[in-house]
C-alpha cells in the first residue's frame, strides 16, 4: 500500500528532488507538480529550468508560492502530487512577514484533507552552524518546526544524503 503523505528531507543538492520525482513516477498515477518557488533572479530561473528538464513530460504543473490548499483540494484520488518544496514555501511566507503559525496550520490541514497521494520535499537545515543573523535564525527555527509537523503527519519519511535514501518512518512502496 502506498503512503498517503511522504516527506522527503535532505540538505541542499542532496538528491531529494530527484528521489521524490522517481518515487512519484513509480506510483503510475496521474502526476501533479506543485511548485512553490518564486523567480527573483536568473540563478533561480536556471534552477527551475534544470528541474523542468530533469522532470520531463507527463506532469501537470501548478505554481503557487503561498496558498497550496486550493490546488490540493482540487486533486483526485487517482493522482499523485509532488510539492517542491516546503522550504521555498516557508521562505515565501517568512519574507512576506506572514503569520507562520497560521500558514503552517493551513498547510497541514490542506495536506490532511487532500484526496490525492502527496510527496513533499523539504530541506533539513538543522545540521549546520547557528546562523549569525536574526532572520536566518528565525528561518532555521521555523523550518525545524515545519519539518517536525510534516514528519508527524507523514506516513513515510525519507532522509536523502548524497543521493542515498534512509527511511526514517514507514516503508518504501
Backbone as ProteinMPNN parsed JSONL, in Angstrom:
{"seq_chain_A": "XXXXXXXXXXXXXXXXXXXXXXXXXXXXXXXXXXXXXXXXXXXXXXXXXXXXXXXXXXXXXXXXXXXXXXXXXXXXXXXXXXXXXXXXXXXXXXXXXXXXXXXXXXXXXXXXXXXXXXXXXXXXXXXXXXXXXXXXXXXXXXXXXXXXXXXXXXXXXXXXXXXXXXXXXXXXX", "coords_chain_A": {"N_chain_A": [[0.847, -1.188, 0.0], [0.566, 2.189, -0.846], [1.928, 5.107, 0.692], [-0.068, 7.805, 1.99], [0.904, 10.36, 2.53], [4.102, 11.465, 1.97], [7.2, 12.51, 3.18], [10.108, 13.94, 2.03], [13.234, 14.536, 2.998], [16.265, 16.485, 3.059], [19.568, 17.853, 2.626], [20.741, 20.821, 0.881], [21.071, 20.275, -2.575], [21.194, 17.5, -2.292], [19.982, 15.446, -3.61], [17.343, 15.05, -3.16], [15.059, 16.015, -4.594], [15.223, 14.646, -7.051], [14.991, 11.997, -6.112], [12.385, 12.162, -5.022], [10.878, 12.742, -7.328], [11.301, 10.391, -8.818], [10.08, 8.551, -7.106], [7.414, 9.431, -7.228], [6.842, 8.997, -9.992], [7.086, 6.239, -10.06], [4.734, 5.34, -8.948], [2.75, 5.25, -10.837], [0.524, 6.833, -11.25], [-1.554, 9.62, -12.285], [0.344, 12.504, -12.64], [1.074, 15.368, -10.668], [2.657, 18.433, -10.309], [3.493, 20.633, -7.873], [4.707, 23.636, -7.641], [6.567, 25.762, -5.561], [8.349, 27.83, -5.623], [9.516, 31.187, -6.236], [10.458, 33.333, -8.865], [13.078, 35.389, -8.727], [15.497, 36.072, -9.749], [18.12, 35.444, -12.214], [19.575, 33.147, -11.541], [17.745, 31.584, -10.057], [15.834, 31.173, -12.046], [17.321, 29.587, -13.836], [17.729, 27.322, -12.238], [15.102, 26.396, -11.953], [14.536, 25.852, -14.64], [16.358, 23.732, -15.049], [15.212, 21.822, -13.337], [12.741, 21.449, -14.636], [13.575, 20.307, -17.069], [14.845, 17.998, -16.123], [12.685, 16.684, -14.947], [10.954, 16.181, -17.07], [8.335, 15.291, -19.47], [4.775, 14.733, -18.917], [3.687, 15.7, -16.612], [1.372, 17.682, -14.771], [1.574, 20.981, -14.047], [1.458, 23.272, -11.373], [1.93, 26.526, -10.187], [2.41, 27.862, -7.153], [3.145, 29.959, -4.701], [2.283, 30.475, -2.08], [-0.482, 29.759, -0.986], [-1.338, 26.626, -0.808], [-3.558, 25.115, -0.451], [-6.029, 25.448, -2.129], [-5.232, 24.264, -4.618], [-4.524, 21.653, -3.793], [-6.996, 20.781, -2.857], [-8.43, 20.385, -5.177], [-7.471, 18.097, -6.315], [-7.58, 14.61, -7.311], [-8.318, 11.231, -6.144], [-6.958, 9.446, -7.826], [-4.633, 10.649, -8.487], [-1.225, 11.797, -7.992], [0.685, 14.012, -6.136], [3.491, 16.067, -6.259], [5.045, 18.175, -4.119], [7.233, 20.703, -4.336], [9.093, 23.099, -3.091], [8.7, 22.55, 0.482], [10.414, 24.188, 1.858], [10.931, 26.439, 0.227], [8.333, 27.378, 0.15], [7.982, 28.067, 2.861], [9.998, 30.043, 3.086], [8.934, 31.981, 1.354], [6.681, 32.793, 2.821], [7.91, 33.716, 5.169], [9.473, 35.889, 4.249], [7.439, 37.483, 3.314], [6.397, 38.268, 5.623], [4.31, 36.847, 6.805], [1.884, 35.332, 9.008], [3.369, 32.81, 10.419], [2.649, 30.572, 11.949], [-0.119, 30.35, 11.493], [-0.104, 29.957, 8.712], [1.287, 27.518, 8.539], [-0.484, 25.841, 9.948], [-2.698, 25.936, 8.215], [-1.56, 24.751, 5.934], [-0.977, 22.132, 6.879], [-3.572, 21.236, 7.409], [-4.663, 21.306, 4.803], [-3.07, 19.356, 3.578], [-3.886, 17.091, 5.022], [-6.568, 16.856, 4.234], [-6.489, 16.466, 1.527], [-7.407, 14.538, -1.273], [-5.661, 13.174, -2.936], [-2.592, 11.284, -3.307], [0.406, 12.421, -1.76], [3.667, 13.734, -2.118], [6.087, 15.439, -0.466], [8.755, 17.685, -0.587], [11.448, 18.779, 1.437], [13.9, 20.883, 2.976], [16.488, 19.89, 5.184], [17.707, 21.743, 7.634], [18.956, 21.865, 10.034], [21.476, 20.815, 10.569], [23.677, 22.402, 10.402], [25.802, 25.192, 11.312], [24.991, 27.647, 13.868], [23.179, 30.293, 12.616], [24.353, 33.656, 11.905], [22.651, 35.82, 11.946], [19.501, 37.392, 12.745], [17.228, 36.936, 11.057], [17.974, 34.641, 9.585], [18.254, 32.834, 11.711], [15.62, 32.806, 12.641], [14.375, 31.684, 10.399], [15.618, 29.125, 10.352], [14.677, 27.993, 12.747], [11.895, 28.034, 12.263], [11.78, 26.358, 10.015], [12.65, 23.968, 11.116], [10.531, 23.455, 12.94], [8.419, 23.209, 11.097], [9.264, 20.952, 9.599], [9.194, 18.997, 11.626], [6.436, 18.94, 12.181], [5.42, 18.159, 9.667], [6.65, 15.639, 9.416], [5.458, 14.3, 11.551], [2.862, 14.051, 10.65], [3.172, 12.606, 8.334], [3.105, 9.478, 6.536], [5.283, 8.21, 5.555], [8.687, 8.919, 5.859], [11.614, 10.023, 4.439], [15.052, 10.409, 4.497], [17.439, 12.002, 2.552], [20.749, 11.69, 1.685], [23.639, 12.52, 0.018], [22.451, 11.525, -2.281], [21.455, 9.108, -1.448], [18.862, 7.16, -0.032], [17.454, 7.078, 3.249], [15.234, 5.505, 5.196], [13.249, 6.945, 7.582], [10.807, 6.756, 8.774], [8.056, 4.621, 8.395], [7.605, 2.687, 5.37], [9.145, 2.105, 2.257], [7.313, 2.069, -0.804]], "CA_chain_A": [[0.0, 0.0, 0.0], [1.345, 3.414, -0.943], [1.628, 6.084, 1.744], [-0.843, 8.975, 1.556], [1.786, 11.525, 2.615], [5.524, 11.151, 2.091], [8.102, 13.648, 3.352], [11.475, 13.665, 1.593], [14.124, 15.535, 3.598], [17.674, 16.42, 2.699], [20.272, 19.119, 2.511], [20.788, 21.405, -0.458], [21.739, 19.476, -3.606], [21.406, 16.142, -1.761], [19.308, 14.473, -4.466], [15.988, 14.826, -2.654], [14.052, 16.233, -5.636], [15.311, 13.521, -7.99], [14.4, 10.845, -5.435], [10.939, 12.387, -4.921], [10.312, 12.599, -8.668], [11.309, 8.966, -9.159], [9.061, 7.928, -6.27], [6.118, 9.795, -7.806], [6.695, 8.308, -11.269], [6.945, 4.789, -9.808], [3.378, 5.022, -8.485], [1.913, 5.005, -12.01], [-0.676, 7.661, -11.209], [-1.505, 10.914, -12.946], [1.303, 13.281, -11.85], [0.906, 16.808, -10.497], [3.814, 19.091, -9.696], [3.101, 21.885, -7.226], [5.947, 24.404, -7.478], [6.385, 26.831, -4.586], [9.385, 28.866, -5.727], [9.276, 32.419, -6.974], [11.642, 33.692, -9.646], [13.522, 36.757, -8.463], [16.765, 36.341, -10.429], [18.491, 34.488, -13.257], [20.011, 31.894, -10.937], [16.558, 30.801, -9.744], [15.239, 30.779, -13.326], [18.116, 28.469, -14.348], [17.443, 26.147, -11.401], [13.767, 25.921, -12.334], [14.666, 25.256, -15.972], [17.001, 22.421, -14.87], [14.209, 20.922, -12.757], [11.772, 21.127, -15.685], [14.22, 19.379, -17.997], [15.07, 16.75, -15.382], [11.393, 16.058, -14.695], [10.413, 15.699, -18.336], [6.913, 15.442, -19.751], [3.864, 13.876, -18.178], [3.308, 16.346, -15.353], [0.562, 18.888, -14.755], [2.292, 21.848, -13.116], [0.84, 24.451, -10.782], [2.867, 27.375, -9.461], [1.7, 28.515, -6.048], [4.148, 30.21, -3.665], [1.742, 30.725, -0.735], [-1.651, 29.01, -0.528], [-1.391, 25.352, -1.521], [-4.845, 24.486, -0.185], [-6.955, 25.346, -3.262], [-4.751, 23.282, -5.594], [-4.636, 20.322, -3.192], [-8.418, 20.423, -2.733], [-8.956, 20.025, -6.499], [-6.873, 16.86, -6.799], [-8.414, 13.411, -7.231], [-7.641, 10.069, -5.551], [-6.107, 8.736, -8.791], [-3.483, 11.494, -8.773], [-0.159, 11.938, -7.002], [1.182, 15.386, -6.206], [4.807, 16.37, -5.71], [5.204, 19.571, -3.693], [8.666, 21.002, -4.281], [9.333, 22.401, -1.846], [8.216, 23.193, 1.703], [11.397, 25.194, 2.264], [10.651, 27.657, -0.539], [7.023, 27.852, 0.634], [8.23, 28.733, 4.137], [10.762, 31.265, 2.789], [7.995, 32.951, 0.797], [5.873, 33.323, 3.926], [8.776, 34.452, 6.082], [9.836, 37.163, 3.629], [6.216, 38.284, 3.204], [6.022, 38.551, 7.007], [3.044, 36.176, 7.095], [1.744, 34.645, 10.285], [3.9, 31.489, 10.09], [1.867, 29.537, 12.627], [-1.387, 30.207, 10.764], [0.201, 29.375, 7.398], [1.623, 26.114, 8.75], [-1.722, 25.158, 10.312], [-3.489, 25.81, 6.992], [-0.899, 23.767, 5.085], [-1.185, 20.793, 7.437], [-4.984, 20.908, 7.199], [-4.823, 21.033, 3.372], [-2.443, 18.057, 3.31], [-4.747, 16.048, 5.612], [-7.845, 16.712, 3.537], [-6.266, 16.227, 0.093], [-7.739, 13.164, -1.646], [-4.567, 12.571, -3.713], [-1.339, 10.928, -2.636], [1.291, 13.588, -1.783], [5.077, 13.658, -1.76], [6.539, 16.811, -0.232], [10.197, 17.817, -0.416], [11.818, 19.841, 2.376], [15.309, 20.898, 3.362], [16.91, 19.722, 6.575], [18.652, 22.841, 7.835], [19.423, 21.85, 11.414], [22.779, 20.167, 10.728], [24.759, 23.366, 10.231], [26.136, 26.079, 12.427], [23.973, 28.627, 14.219], [23.344, 31.469, 11.756], [24.819, 34.857, 12.596], [21.7, 36.935, 11.906], [18.188, 37.07, 13.306], [16.332, 36.378, 10.046], [18.401, 33.265, 9.309], [17.908, 32.016, 12.883], [14.17, 32.654, 12.625], [14.076, 30.713, 9.346], [16.059, 27.789, 10.766], [13.733, 27.513, 13.764], [10.603, 27.787, 11.616], [11.927, 25.182, 9.154], [12.683, 22.817, 12.007], [9.162, 23.209, 13.42], [7.629, 22.72, 9.961], [9.673, 19.573, 9.304], [8.684, 18.142, 12.703], [4.997, 18.799, 11.977], [5.22, 17.351, 8.464], [7.052, 14.262, 9.711], [4.453, 13.71, 12.444], [1.661, 13.771, 9.858], [3.515, 11.747, 7.195], [3.137, 8.024, 6.652], [6.636, 7.812, 5.157], [9.675, 9.994, 5.897], [12.876, 9.538, 3.885], [16.169, 11.364, 4.517], [18.358, 11.794, 1.431], [22.1, 12.203, 1.879], [24.498, 12.109, -1.099], [21.632, 10.764, -3.216], [21.063, 7.815, -0.884], [17.721, 7.276, 0.869], [17.39, 6.4, 4.532], [13.854, 5.593, 5.676], [13.159, 7.302, 8.983], [9.469, 6.387, 9.252], [7.276, 3.928, 7.389], [8.256, 1.73, 4.482], [9.063, 2.468, 0.842], [6.376, 1.21, -1.568]], "C_chain_A": [[0.886, 1.242, 0.0], [0.958, 4.379, 0.166], [0.832, 7.258, 1.176], [0.024, 10.226, 1.53], [3.212, 11.054, 2.865], [6.295, 12.454, 2.21], [9.501, 13.201, 2.958], [12.337, 14.826, 2.06], [15.537, 15.383, 3.073], [18.271, 17.808, 2.671], [20.208, 19.637, 1.088], [21.591, 20.494, -1.378], [22.05, 18.053, -3.143], [20.82, 15.059, -2.652], [17.864, 14.232, -4.064], [14.92, 15.018, -3.725], [14.052, 15.091, -6.652], [14.672, 12.282, -7.38], [12.881, 10.982, -5.393], [10.259, 12.212, -6.278], [10.24, 11.133, -9.075], [10.256, 8.202, -8.364], [7.668, 8.195, -6.834], [5.87, 9.018, -9.094], [6.428, 6.817, -11.049], [5.539, 4.393, -9.378], [2.403, 4.801, -9.633], [0.613, 5.786, -12.037], [-0.478, 8.918, -12.057], [-0.702, 11.876, -12.056], [1.023, 14.778, -11.874], [2.151, 17.337, -9.807], [3.356, 20.432, -9.167], [4.375, 22.629, -6.847], [5.697, 25.587, -6.559], [7.377, 27.975, -4.739], [8.871, 30.079, -6.497], [10.58, 32.782, -7.683], [11.956, 35.167, -9.41], [14.81, 37.106, -9.207], [17.059, 35.238, -11.441], [18.909, 33.138, -12.688], [18.812, 30.995, -10.621], [15.876, 30.34, -11.026], [15.99, 29.579, -13.899], [17.86, 27.198, -13.555], [16.089, 25.555, -11.766], [13.813, 25.255, -13.7], [15.329, 23.88, -15.902], [16.012, 21.4, -14.312], [13.173, 20.5, -13.802], [12.34, 20.101, -16.66], [14.399, 18.009, -17.354], [13.766, 15.98, -15.223], [10.8, 15.477, -15.97], [8.913, 15.922, -18.454], [6.076, 14.554, -18.825], [3.425, 14.429, -16.836], [2.35, 17.501, -15.64], [1.16, 19.774, -13.672], [1.435, 23.028, -12.68], [1.933, 25.222, -10.053], [2.085, 28.129, -8.402], [2.674, 28.728, -4.897], [3.597, 30.325, -2.243], [0.652, 29.744, -0.306], [-1.821, 27.735, -1.345], [-2.761, 24.693, -1.423], [-5.776, 24.377, -1.38], [-6.52, 24.331, -4.327], [-4.928, 21.868, -5.035], [-6.082, 19.862, -3.106], [-9.018, 19.965, -4.06], [-8.435, 18.686, -7.012], [-7.791, 15.667, -6.535], [-7.622, 12.24, -6.648], [-6.73, 9.31, -6.519], [-4.89, 9.554, -9.204], [-2.457, 11.397, -7.651], [0.468, 13.306, -7.219], [2.547, 15.484, -5.543], [4.843, 17.86, -5.396], [6.693, 19.821, -3.513], [8.83, 22.517, -4.243], [8.787, 23.2, -0.665], [9.153, 24.306, 2.155], [11.172, 26.512, 1.528], [9.317, 28.254, -0.09], [7.202, 28.632, 1.939], [8.99, 30.04, 3.933], [9.847, 32.359, 2.247], [7.185, 33.606, 1.909], [6.711, 34.169, 4.886], [9.109, 35.828, 5.518], [8.629, 38.081, 3.442], [5.686, 38.692, 4.578], [4.624, 38.038, 7.338], [3.046, 35.663, 8.523], [2.144, 33.187, 10.026], [3.096, 30.366, 10.736], [0.545, 29.289, 11.894], [-1.159, 29.556, 9.397], [0.504, 27.889, 7.527], [0.373, 25.305, 9.096], [-2.587, 24.925, 9.075], [-2.884, 24.77, 6.049], [-1.157, 22.357, 5.59], [-2.628, 20.337, 7.251], [-5.226, 20.538, 5.735], [-4.217, 19.684, 3.0], [-3.319, 16.922, 3.819], [-6.002, 15.801, 4.787], [-7.703, 16.446, 2.037], [-6.574, 14.769, -0.252], [-6.627, 12.438, -2.417], [-3.419, 12.163, -2.797], [-0.386, 12.117, -2.799], [2.708, 13.186, -1.391], [5.54, 15.099, -1.625], [8.028, 16.812, 0.08], [10.465, 18.97, 0.549], [13.3, 19.734, 2.708], [15.476, 20.646, 4.849], [18.004, 20.749, 6.801], [19.275, 22.838, 9.223], [20.788, 21.22, 11.635], [23.948, 21.127, 10.665], [25.011, 24.175, 11.484], [24.974, 27.021, 12.717], [24.204, 29.869, 13.362], [23.689, 32.713, 12.568], [23.841, 36.019, 12.555], [20.305, 36.452, 12.295], [17.249, 36.434, 12.284], [16.691, 34.922, 9.753], [18.089, 32.341, 10.487], [16.404, 31.782, 12.955], [13.759, 31.618, 11.58], [14.432, 29.299, 9.792], [15.095, 27.195, 11.787], [12.383, 27.169, 13.143], [10.663, 26.549, 10.728], [11.964, 23.912, 9.993], [11.299, 22.454, 12.519], [8.28, 22.655, 12.306], [7.98, 21.272, 9.649], [9.157, 18.601, 10.358], [7.182, 17.894, 12.499], [4.684, 17.946, 10.747], [5.55, 15.885, 8.724], [6.032, 13.568, 10.607], [3.213, 13.296, 11.659], [1.926, 12.756, 8.748], [3.456, 10.268, 7.55], [4.543, 7.494, 6.39], [7.527, 9.049, 5.209], [11.005, 9.393, 5.458], [13.889, 10.677, 3.921], [17.093, 11.017, 3.355], [19.681, 12.458, 1.761], [22.967, 11.639, 0.761], [23.741, 11.206, -2.073], [21.116, 9.434, -2.694], [19.92, 7.988, 0.107], [17.905, 6.477, 2.154], [15.974, 6.591, 5.052], [13.877, 5.837, 7.172], [11.847, 6.858, 9.601], [8.729, 5.705, 8.118], [8.118, 2.992, 6.55], [8.084, 2.172, 3.041], [8.107, 1.522, 0.116], [7.128, 0.329, -2.539]], "O_chain_A": [[1.846, 1.326, 0.766], [-0.212, 4.461, 0.54], [1.031, 7.656, 0.028], [-0.098, 11.054, 0.628], [3.493, 10.345, 3.831], [6.076, 13.389, 1.44], [10.02, 12.214, 3.479], [12.195, 15.952, 1.585], [15.956, 14.291, 2.688], [17.556, 18.811, 2.69], [19.684, 18.97, 0.196], [22.657, 20.003, -1.007], [23.053, 17.47, -3.553], [21.123, 13.88, -2.474], [17.224, 13.31, -4.57], [13.957, 14.252, -3.764], [12.989, 14.626, -7.063], [13.9, 11.59, -8.043], [12.165, 10.027, -5.694], [9.192, 11.605, -6.368], [9.229, 10.686, -9.616], [9.61, 7.3, -8.898], [6.839, 7.288, -6.907], [4.797, 8.441, -9.269], [5.636, 6.21, -11.769], [5.19, 3.214, -9.44], [1.335, 4.224, -9.429], [-0.306, 5.433, -12.776], [0.634, 9.227, -12.485], [-1.014, 12.048, -10.878], [0.774, 15.374, -12.923], [2.635, 16.753, -8.837], [2.882, 21.276, -9.928], [5.036, 22.296, -5.863], [4.734, 26.332, -6.746], [7.256, 28.99, -4.053], [7.931, 29.997, -7.287], [11.669, 32.561, -7.154], [11.218, 36.059, -9.826], [15.183, 38.275, -9.295], [16.349, 34.236, -11.516], [18.629, 32.099, -13.286], [18.85, 29.792, -10.88], [15.384, 29.213, -11.082], [15.362, 28.646, -14.398], [17.782, 26.112, -14.13], [15.953, 24.337, -11.876], [13.197, 24.209, -13.9], [14.918, 22.959, -16.609], [15.977, 20.253, -14.758], [12.773, 19.337, -13.851], [11.661, 19.142, -17.029], [14.133, 16.983, -17.98], [13.747, 14.756, -15.35], [10.208, 14.397, -15.947], [8.305, 16.637, -17.658], [6.603, 13.743, -18.064], [2.856, 13.707, -16.017], [2.502, 18.21, -16.635], [1.246, 19.369, -12.513], [0.782, 23.687, -13.49], [2.769, 24.624, -9.374], [1.207, 28.933, -8.715], [3.0, 27.778, -4.185], [4.371, 30.276, -1.286], [0.847, 28.979, 0.639], [-2.381, 27.761, -2.441], [-3.088, 23.813, -2.219], [-6.285, 23.286, -1.635], [-7.359, 23.617, -4.877], [-5.429, 20.985, -5.732], [-6.363, 18.675, -3.266], [-10.008, 19.234, -4.07], [-8.906, 18.191, -8.036], [-8.655, 15.707, -5.659], [-6.392, 12.258, -6.658], [-5.822, 8.604, -6.08], [-4.194, 9.202, -10.157], [-2.76, 10.983, -6.532], [0.744, 13.703, -8.35], [2.735, 15.041, -4.41], [4.694, 18.7, -6.284], [7.334, 19.225, -2.647], [8.714, 23.163, -5.284], [8.454, 24.377, -0.799], [8.709, 25.271, 2.776], [11.217, 27.581, 2.138], [9.18, 29.471, 0.035], [6.646, 29.718, 2.103], [8.651, 31.048, 4.553], [9.966, 33.523, 2.63], [7.024, 34.826, 1.935], [6.262, 35.215, 5.355], [9.035, 36.826, 6.235], [8.77, 39.303, 3.415], [4.664, 39.37, 4.687], [3.856, 38.688, 8.046], [4.094, 35.576, 9.163], [1.356, 32.415, 9.479], [2.889, 29.319, 10.122], [0.144, 28.14, 11.702], [-1.938, 28.7, 8.978], [0.033, 27.085, 6.722], [0.194, 24.198, 8.588], [-3.146, 23.842, 8.903], [-3.614, 23.994, 5.433], [-1.518, 21.478, 4.808], [-2.872, 19.165, 6.964], [-5.92, 19.561, 5.454], [-4.789, 18.948, 2.195], [-3.482, 15.908, 3.14], [-6.447, 14.661, 4.658], [-8.703, 16.225, 1.354], [-6.062, 13.86, 0.4], [-6.657, 11.213, -2.533], [-3.3, 12.638, -1.667], [-0.366, 12.753, -3.853], [2.919, 12.408, -0.461], [5.402, 15.891, -2.558], [8.5, 16.033, 0.908], [9.801, 20.005, 0.493], [13.875, 18.646, 2.719], [14.695, 21.133, 5.666], [19.092, 20.647, 6.235], [20.052, 23.736, 9.548], [21.224, 21.098, 12.779], [25.094, 20.719, 10.853], [24.5, 23.875, 12.563], [24.073, 27.17, 11.891], [25.296, 30.437, 13.374], [23.364, 32.814, 13.752], [24.146, 37.096, 13.067], [19.981, 35.269, 12.187], [16.542, 35.482, 12.614], [15.808, 34.067, 9.681], [17.701, 31.191, 10.284], [15.961, 30.684, 13.293], [12.901, 30.775, 11.84], [13.633, 28.377, 9.627], [14.739, 26.02, 11.696], [11.796, 26.135, 13.459], [9.71, 25.77, 10.686], [11.376, 22.897, 9.619], [10.929, 21.28, 12.533], [7.487, 21.742, 12.534], [7.086, 20.449, 9.453], [8.727, 17.498, 10.022], [6.716, 16.762, 12.632], [3.785, 17.106, 10.785], [4.814, 14.994, 8.299], [5.769, 12.377, 10.44], [2.585, 12.287, 11.982], [0.992, 12.111, 8.27], [3.713, 9.861, 8.683], [4.942, 6.463, 6.931], [7.174, 10.1, 4.673], [11.469, 8.398, 6.015], [13.618, 11.775, 3.435], [17.483, 9.86, 3.196], [19.727, 13.646, 2.079], [23.028, 10.424, 0.571], [24.299, 10.254, -2.62], [20.421, 8.711, -3.408], [19.981, 8.849, 0.985], [18.434, 5.365, 2.151], [15.558, 7.718, 5.321], [14.441, 5.054, 7.936], [11.773, 6.612, 10.804], [8.776, 6.178, 6.982], [9.196, 2.56, 6.958], [6.99, 2.574, 2.643], [8.09, 0.321, 0.385], [6.515, -0.456, -3.263]]}, "name": "protein", "num_of_chains": 1, "seq": "XXXXXXXXXXXXXXXXXXXXXXXXXXXXXXXXXXXXXXXXXXXXXXXXXXXXXXXXXXXXXXXXXXXXXXXXXXXXXXXXXXXXXXXXXXXXXXXXXXXXXXXXXXXXXXXXXXXXXXXXXXXXXXXXXXXXXXXXXXXXXXXXXXXXXXXXXXXXXXXXXXXXXXXXXXXXX"}
